[in-house]
Structures are given as C-alpha cells and as structure tokens.
Amino acid sequence: MISQIQPLSTELVHLIAAGEVIDSPAAVVRELVENALDAQATRLVISVWPESGCIRVVDNGQGMTLADLKQAARPHSTSKIRTQDDLWAIHSLGFRGEALHSLTQLADLTICSRQSTAIAGWQAIYDRQGLATELNTLAIAPGTIVTVANLFQNWPTRRESLPSPSQQLRAIQLTVQQLALCHPQVTWQVEQRDRPWFTLWPGTSAKAILPQLLRETEPADLREVIWPLVAPTDQANPVENDQTAIALEQAAVLMGLPDRCHRRRPDWVKVALNGRIIHIPELEQALVRCFQRLLPRDRYPVCFVHLQIAPTYIDWNRHPAKSVVYLHHLAHWQTQITEAIDQGLRLAPYQLLETSTHSRIDQVIKAAEAEGVYGSSRQMVADAIAKADGLKAIAQVHGRYILAESPTGICLIEQHIAHERVLYEQLCDRWQIVPQEPAIVLPHLTPAQVQQLQALALPIEPFGENLWAVRGIPAALACREDCAEALVELSLGGSLEAALVATACRTAIRNGSPLSQPEMQTLLNQWQQTRQPRTCPHGRPICLTLEESSLSRFFRRHWVIGKSHGLE
C-alpha cells in the first residue's frame, strides 16, 4: 500500500519558505537594507515602483567578489554564521541566508557589486534556483546595487492581495524610519517612481533622526540618556562573566519631554535590540507606565529605547522577520530601562534653560505681540524650566501664577499644579495614616467604596444604618475642612496611585489664594527639587519661561542704537 504522506519537492519547499520571509515590498526593503548595513554601508539610496513591483537598493558598503556573487542567492547561504555556536552569538542583522534566495523564487533578481580594491565590478542575473546564469563585468562605484523586479509575478494570489500602493509606500517609509533610528550614522535617500521622496541626514545618535521623522518635534523637546546596563547574574553563562562583554551593554534612551512632546496613540513607543526594532509588549508597556503620571489623559509618550546587550541573551531564531525574539532575563532589562527613563526625566542641578520652538508656546507669544505697540510678527522662543536653584519669586499674578526671575529670563509658574506635583511626590514617599478623633462619619457608601478605603489601609467600620465611621485618615488631609469630601473622593478611586493623585490635587494651594513673597519662594524651592518638575500628575505643564534674549528681540534691544536713530 502506498503511503499518503510524501515529501515535498525542493522547489515547493523553497517557495513556501520564500513566502514567509518576503511577504510584502516593505519586507524586500528590510532584507536588502539589513544586508547593506551588515556590509558597513554609510549611504543608501532606495528606489521603489510599487505598481510594477520593482525595488532597487544602492549602497556604498564593502561589496562582493565574483565568487560571492555566484553563491549569494543559493538557498541557506550566508557569510554571517558557520557553526551551531554562532547561532547563539549573532552580531549581524542578517544570518539566516534566506532573503536573496527567496527573492529569486518570487521575483527577478539582479545584483551588481564591486569591492573598493577591485578594478571593475560584476553584474549577476539569477534564475529561480538562485544560480547566477549571466555574469558581466561592469564599471560601477564600490558598493552593491540590488534590483528586484516583478515581485510576486509567479504568485498571483499574493500579488492581488497586496495593499494599495499608498499603503505599501507607508509600510516602506516606516521600515526605513525604524532602521534609521537604529543606525543614525547612515544617510538615507528614498525615491518613489524615479522622483525624490524623502532624505534622512545622519547624526551621532537617534536624537538627530527623530526630529526628521516627527516634523513638529524639535531637538530641545527631547532628552537623551546613555545608561550603562548591569548584566544579570548567571554563572551558567560564561559570556556574562566576561568584563569586556558586560562593558558594552547599555541602553540609549530617547524620550520626548512630557510637557512638550506626546502623542494620541502609542505609535512612537519603540524598543530596539542590537540594531533592530522589535516587538516586546512587556517592555513597551513598561515605557508607557513610566510616563503614566506625567502626561495628560489618553496621551502617550514619544520614547525610543535601544538596548545593546550581549547576543547570548537573545534568541533571534523565532520569526523570519526577526521582529519577535526570545529575550532572556526580561524582567531584569525592564527594571534597567525604567531606571534609565527615571534618570532622564530628572533635572540635574547644573542644567541651564533649554530653548524650544514649541508651536503652542509660539502661539501664546504671537498673541501677546499682536497686542503690543509694535504689532510685530517676530517669533519669540520660550519654553523651559530653570536650573535647580535659580528661580527668585517676584510677584503673584491674578492669584494664579508666580512670576519668577531665572538666570536667563523670567518664568510663570502655575501655583496650584506646581504644589500638586510637590505634594504628589511627598505622598509617594511618605503615605501615612494618622488616627482621627472624633471619627469622620460617611453616609451611603457602596460595598465597593468601603472596600476601596480598606485597600488604602484606612480603618473603617459600620456606624449605624447606611453610616460608616472612618477612624484613620491620610496625614495630608488631617487639617482640611473638606476632609469628609476628600475621603468620599478617595473611595471612588481605583488604586493607591489614583488616591495619591486625588489627595495631592485636593490638598494643593487653590488658584486665587494669595501668597506672600516667602511663601512663593518656598513653593518654588520645593517644586524645583521634585523628581519630575515638568508636569503635574495629570500631565499639565507647570512652567512657561521667556528667555532674556527673546525679550530683547521683542523690545528691539538687539538693534544698534546709532543706526536706529539714523546716526553714522
């Protein structure tokens, strides 16, 4: 009897594998660009024709020899790994040896390449088996040119199911942007249908790239921290005991300052691992939590974290696109990232004013100028927080704002939310329940409200029909006349953190409350010593600063007086 189970043909196996590796034009760009980056390219030109399924990638990398070109598109051929041990020590972006052969299965592949030491280059045209059926000498600059034409021509169902050309272009753009963040030293030129599309200029770090991707973001809106990572303790892994390997481990954290830069969606919360953006929900959620009490409701941070860690902690062999990995010691790296972000959001005592052309602040200044005697439309730039001990209280404005002098200008600080930030951090550090006599009696509490107060460690007991006696209260509420109302508000909260925020908001100085000069100075000093002075726990910005240079421009103090009076 003949078995119904038969081995697949080699051609069918390769076609199935090719469909997993190359599933879209963006995947073609990803694979070709990663090969170019592995070849030490510093300049890339990417051209796309989505309607015809054609993509070309030109790089100035190391190039390939004739022997390399003959072997490059053969199945499972790579220069990145040799042995099984190499699979657990991946230092390159590519290593599977599948991409070029997959392209020969799904498209027409041509590669032109020349090494810098060679007199001339070579052109190789490949067949469906990955054999270089035609080889020609070619006069080209050092580097490599890979051309993919007629993508999915022999797979009509895949080609018909591709998204619209505009969606394909958006996916390619996102792929290039993600790789550019991880490799900021590279110049990226992208063309669409033989016309320039966009260019990303190189820099020393991702901080030079992100403002090119988010046009409304200025460099001064961002904070960058290079954080040395402590390797996990694992004696079973000899690499972790190697001091050279440990010294290379670091986290490069680039974040938008919460009072200036945030988004409606978590689309710019990204984690990269050794040169490639990956999807690890646990780390992404940790980033969002770090900004939970620094941003307005339903807003998300701009945060990019690039982890450089020993390859022995990573198993890349999980998905053909290598966007999902197995990361060992996940909780350890999560803690390290949280510490790095916390450090980056703090203000150092020596930190001077940071200027920014933030559009929201510009609108405020322009509106003020429009009412002035000059009617000038000149842009005055102002948005900052002063150095830690540099603010001097001058006056109170409308019972709401504190006018302060900084080393390089003036500041307006909203007194209620500044005090709210101070109290919130104090409560986080010292949440204390004190006895309350006589007890505060609260009527008509639901079982959920009673349970919430008990979860906050408040002693509460029945005191009659639909009455409850609270015999202990948060210390911050002890002297307030509206303590009962505050306790009801706490009973409606969902967590201790929400209770801390509610208590801080309830306890903070109300707008309209007059403050003496010493009281204003005390509040400024306390606020400047907080860990996160940019926003209140609800995410509202606390401080607006005008630099003296901006004031000078408005009042024309930068003019030469002799010329302004017509004198020679």
C-alpha angles and dihedrals in degrees: 000000000000115000117242089216111084131169116256119246118259091244092054093046091053092047092052091049091047091055090056096049097040111038101146144006088265089059089054090053092047095052096044094045092049089053089051092050090050086054089058095252116173097183128045131183114194120189124186135188103184097183094057097035094242126145130173127189121190121188139173094222131130095291128213135270123235090259090053091051092053091054101033099092098039114116116276094359119146142149093212104078137021110172139032090259089059089062089068094046103054112167097162132072094235126042110138097084092220108105103078094041090049089054091054088055094051106029147006109284127200125173127190117186143164133181118224092245094052123094094220140007134237135235118212125191115195135209128216092278093055094253118145097237095174128036124182134172113244138189105230138139118266111283137054137291117197119188123190116188134180095014112203091003090142093042104060096171091056092046093049092049094055115116121253119291091255091054091047090052091049090052091050091048091052091048092053092045093053093049091046091056090054094044107035094163091072127091112225123200116179124189129193119202092342092309128105111262107174140332129210115202120214128251142169095267145000089277088076092050105044096065087055089056099042103044095193091057122093125200089246089059089065135074121201125198129183105205122189110228123222111225117235117257106252117145091186090070111068094193091063089061092053107103094206092056093046093051090059094058114103144139120231105203121192115182138170113242105251096231091054114025131043140126141227091233133036090245094123098049099107138165124200127192121201095331102326132085110237137183114245108154093196092059094042091052090049090056092052091049091054089064096038096112096033102062134060118264115287092012125120132207130251101233133155120183121187114193118200106192139151111286091231088076092058132072105196094175095091105093133014091237090052089220091120120052143169107250116194119218091019095168090052094055090044090058091047092052092049090053091049093052092046089053092047093053094052121092116235115226091242096049115126128207115296116213124214136177091224108174095220092055091044090057091054092050094045090052090052092049091051089063093047128099094257098049085213123174092202113135116243114197119217134153124119151109119240127241116280100268102019106096123101118190112234108168147333117253120210090336087284112075133049113220109212137178117232128192090262106024144328132303137204113209121190101229100208098052093039089056089044090058090049094049094044093056091044090052091048089055098039114024101170132175116210128191116265120210122209094030120244111242118215122190131213100010117170120229088253091055092049090049090050093053090048089051087057089056093249112150106235131167139171114276102181137307109345090345130116129190119215110201098178130045138180110279091235090063097045097099099038123109091213093055093125092053089048091053091052088051091051090051089060094054124104103218144008090263092054088050091052091052093047092048092049092049092047093048100043123105110277121235109257092040111127115234129196120228093258090049091051092048092049091052092048091050092049093046094050090054095056120109095235107029098160100079140015120247088270092056100253117143113249106195137046116190132193115199119225089237090058091049089050091054092051093049091043092242089143092066120103103250095214093056093042088060094045093252124143 
